[in-house]
Amino acid sequence: MSWDQRKDPQSEDEDRAKERALREQYLRLFLTSDARERLANVRMVRPEIADQVENYILQLGLAGKIRRPIDDDELREILSKLTPQQREIRFKFI
């Protein structure tokens, strides 16, 4: 891209807002309201995990592999597969 063809920051912000709105629209189709609520809660705590899950669901949905909206239980299964397993830490008092 040459110097003259760069977009201004306002245009880039508008493009990001449009992309986000489109993602939200697709997620409304592919997720139930409970699943969307859970994903929003995950986004508050672990935004990188929420992005991974969103991308995964969008890939499945746009490829035509989602026949009905994903419910909360199915979303929890997806989250458990995509999140790293944490080791349980135990303290031993002597």
Stockholm file with secondary structure:
# STOCKHOLM 1.0

chainA/1-94         MSWDQRKDPQSEDEDRAKERALREQYLRLFLTSDARERLANVRMVRPEIADQVENYILQLGLAGKIRRPIDDDELREILSKLTPQQREIRFKFI
#=GR chainA/1-94 SS CCGGGCCCHHHHHHHHHHHHHHHHHHHHHHBCHHHHHHHHHHHHHCHHHHHHHHHHHHHHHHTTCCSSCBCHHHHHHHHHHHSCCCCCCCCCCC
#=GC SS_cons        CCGGGCCCHHHHHHHHHHHHHHHHHHHHHHBCHHHHHHHHHHHHHCHHHHHHHHHHHHHHHHTTCCSSCBCHHHHHHHHHHHSCCCCCCCCCCC
//
